[in-house]
Amino acid sequence: PQASSLACALIAHHATSLADTLASELGILSKSQPILITTGRRVPPGTNGGVTLLGTGFSALGGLIIGIAAVILDTINGLHVQPLSYVMFGISCGILGSIVDSILGATLQVTHFDPEKKVVCNGSLVPASVHISGRDVLSNAQVNVASILITSIAGPLIGSY
């Protein structure tokens, strides 16, 4: 049976949310220096749009968790479940959502670096800061909403295959 568009959108939404959170909060622990997703240039940890292999792995983990949760919920509710499909869909949406979030962050969310403290900072509060990437178009919350919206729209399209 063809997947429900609404169910696919919901899984995509939650997979993107958890993937982004895990990638941002735990990916920063990576021992390798992040690269900017749009250019491949090395950037400081915490840069919007900066990615590492570990962070991407955490994105996949977020999608995996949501896929497993969907399997459990649908099984409890007596629905026919294809666990591998659910889990792979969750992982795919988690990674896709994280990539979309990183691209938006790298291009439409400004990042500055404080050379004195050697940390990513809010450029308007630190006059001597150096621009690393992005334009000052969207806030972090707006990037999150946009990436979730894009992935939630793409989810039913991906889930129909």
Steps between C-alpha positions, in 0.01 A plus 500: 500500500608852424626698796274766647616846396414641842690223681802556275488875564480443877792256502702738280420791734609319815801335334623841384447657842682229692773461237578872509504507879731199530730621220529847654533402865709184465672556165694784660685229698670384180878499509509598132455862398167566324480594135250749361242296309487751212874542437687219673711763681604417858311709757496529881272267699158657545496666157155498340521256210814334633484120474704204622470129442413454868225763481357335189508168684300656781250627239456143380458388862222756549320368194553143620343579838195659335467208257508250788247708694266499199533119474415462869204741488349347187550147633327591828212646298462179301618637167693293247866597544804454277771576757794527260310745277400714798852508638666573166243774434571656841877488443463650151282784626733568791802530273309698235359740759841553653655571160223747414547667840877524443462649152252759625721573801811543285331736256220686679619507862799717579792364701781709651818398683656680797876475438581607856292232673528258206128418495205545265304806611224747424680750277285794601615459862871458423633789287830327419330180381577347160224394261524126427193421295142576413282804468297647781163390356369229736541429870580150624133443584396608150757267342361216712141574396598525133697175501218317679244641254710401196563150631136456605393585144766270353414217742179389327674514163784281629262270689292428190791299355 
